[in-house]
Amino acid sequence: MSDITVYGTTTCSDCRRSTRLLDDHQVAYRWVNIETDPVATAMVLELNRGARVIPTIVFADGSFLAEPSDAELAAKIALLGSSATQG
């Protein structure tokens, strides 16, 4: 599950919450700070139809979550874990 990218900012409390949940579940991810990466900012805007919604978490299957609750992110992690063991 290392093909997860979290787009956010260091000052975003929701970003810290989501990365903490990923860390707690020992899920590998790549962190991208959109404040210092204009390409990442454009990606977030494109995915969210022009809105700067963070965190935006992109998964290997092309799906993404924008500003997910802990429950939404945990459910996605569980789904990815079960599909990985079935594949």
KEKE-3310 file (N, C-alpha, C; in steps of 0.2 Angstrom, whole numbers, plus 5000, padded with zeros to 4 digits):
npx = (5004:5010:5008:5001:4997:4998:4991:4994:4996:5008:5002:4989:4976:4968:4975:4986:4979:4974:4986:4992:4983:4985:4999:4997:4991:5001:5003:5011:5015:5016:5021:5015:5018:5008:5010:5022:5024:5019:5014:5008:4998:4990:4986:4978:4968:4962:4957:4948:4938:4942:4942:4952:4955:4960:4966:4970:4969:4977:4975:4982:4974:4968:4958:4952:4951:4944:4948:4944:4934:4940:4934:4930:4943:4949:4940:4943:4957:4955:4948:4958:4968:4961:4959:4972:4976:4968:4972)
npy = (4994:5006:5015:5027:5044:5058:5074:5090:5103:5109:5116:5112:5105:5095:5088:5083:5075:5065:5060:5055:5045:5036:5033:5027:5015:5010:5012:5015:5030:5044:5060:5076:5093:5105:5118:5121:5115:5118:5110:5100:5107:5111:5098:5094:5104:5101:5088:5091:5098:5112:5117:5120:5108:5100:5087:5079:5063:5052:5036:5020:5014:5025:5031:5043:5052:5066:5077:5067:5059:5051:5039:5037:5036:5025:5015:5014:5011:4998:4992:4992:4984:4972:4969:4968:4956:4947:4947)
npz = (5000:4997:4987:4989:4990:4999:4998:5004:5017:5029:5039:5040:5050:5047:5038:5046:5055:5046:5041:5053:5056:5045:5049:5061:5057:5051:5037:5022:5014:5002:5005:5000:4999:4995:4996:4992:4980:4965:4954:4961:4968:4957:4953:4965:4963:4951:4953:4963:4956:4955:4968:4982:4991:5005:5016:5001:4996:4986:4978:4973:4963:4957:4963:4975:4990:4997:5010:5020:5033:5048:5049:5035:5029:5036:5032:5019:5019:5025:5015:5004:5010:5011:4998:4993:4999:4993:4980)
capx = (5000:5014:5006:4996:5000:4994:4992:4991:5000:5010:4998:4982:4975:4965:4981:4989:4974:4974:4993:4992:4979:4989:5005:4994:4989:5007:5002:5016:5012:5021:5018:5017:5016:5005:5012:5029:5024:5014:5011:5003:4992:4986:4983:4972:4962:4959:4953:4942:4934:4944:4943:4958:4952:4965:4970:4967:4973:4976:4977:4985:4969:4966:4953:4954:4947:4946:4946:4940:4934:4944:4930:4931:4950:4950:4937:4947:4963:4953:4947:4964:4971:4958:4960:4979:4977:4964:4975)
capy = (5000:5012:5019:5032:5050:5063:5081:5094:5108:5108:5120:5109:5101:5089:5084:5080:5070:5059:5056:5052:5039:5032:5031:5023:5009:5008:5012:5019:5035:5049:5067:5081:5099:5109:5125:5122:5111:5120:5104:5096:5111:5110:5091:5095:5108:5097:5082:5093:5103:5119:5118:5118:5104:5096:5083:5075:5057:5048:5029:5017:5013:5031:5034:5048:5055:5073:5079:5062:5058:5046:5033:5036:5034:5019:5010:5014:5007:4991:4989:4991:4979:4965:4967:4966:4949:4943:4948)
capz = (5000:4997:4982:4992:4990:5003:4996:5010:5019:5036:5044:5040:5055:5044:5035:5051:5057:5041:5041:5059:5055:5041:5053:5066:5054:5047:5030:5019:5009:5000:5007:4995:5002:4990:4997:4989:4974:4960:4951:4966:4969:4951:4954:4969:4960:4946:4956:4967:4952:4956:4975:4985:4997:5008:5012:4995:4996:4980:4979:4967:4959:4954:4967:4980:4995:4999:5017:5023:5040:5050:5047:5028:5028:5039:5028:5012:5021:5026:5008:5001:5013:5009:4991:4992:5001:4988:4974)
cpx = (5004:5013:5000:5000:4995:4996:4990:4996:5002:5006:4991:4981:4972:4970:4985:4985:4975:4981:4994:4989:4983:4995:5002:4993:4995:5006:5007:5012:5017:5017:5020:5014:5014:5007:5019:5029:5018:5010:5006:4997:4988:4982:4977:4966:4959:4955:4947:4938:4935:4944:4949:4956:4958:4963:4966:4972:4971:4979:4979:4980:4966:4960:4956:4949:4949:4943:4942:4940:4939:4940:4931:4938:4951:4946:4940:4953:4961:4952:4953:4968:4968:4959:4967:4980:4973:4968:4981)
cpy = (5006:5017:5024:5039:5055:5070:5085:5100:5106:5111:5117:5104:5094:5084:5080:5074:5064:5056:5052:5045:5034:5029:5026:5016:5006:5007:5017:5024:5040:5056:5072:5088:5103:5116:5126:5118:5113:5115:5101:5100:5111:5103:5091:5099:5104:5091:5085:5099:5110:5121:5116:5114:5099:5093:5080:5069:5053:5041:5026:5016:5019:5034:5039:5050:5062:5075:5074:5062:5052:5039:5031:5033:5027:5013:5009:5010:5000:4988:4988:4985:4972:4964:4965:4958:4944:4942:4943)
cpz = (5000:4991:4983:4992:4994:5001:5002:5011:5027:5041:5044:5045:5052:5041:5040:5054:5052:5041:5047:5059:5051:5045:5058:5063:5050:5040:5027:5014:5007:5002:5002:4998:4996:4990:4993:4982:4969:4956:4955:4967:4963:4951:4959:4966:4955:4948:4960:4963:4954:4963:4978:4992:4999:5015:5006:4995:4990:4981:4972:4961:4955:4958:4972:4985:4997:5006:5020:5030:5042:5048:5040:5026:5030:5035:5021:5013:5021:5019:5004:5004:5011:5002:4989:4994:4997:4982:4973)
residu = (MET:SER:ASP:ILE:THR:VAL:TYR:GLY:THR:THR:THR:CYS:SER:ASP:CYS:ARG:ARG:SER:THR:ARG:LEU:LEU:ASP:ASP:HIS:GLN:VAL:ALA:TYR:ARG:TRP:VAL:ASN:ILE:GLU:THR:ASP:PRO:VAL:ALA:THR:ALA:MET:VAL:LEU:GLU:LEU:ASN:ARG:GLY:ALA:ARG:VAL:ILE:PRO:THR:ILE:VAL:PHE:ALA:ASP:GLY:SER:PHE:LEU:ALA:GLU:PRO:SER:ASP:ALA:GLU:LEU:ALA:ALA:LYS:ILE:ALA:LEU:LEU:GLY:SER:SER:ALA:THR:GLN:GLY)
# end
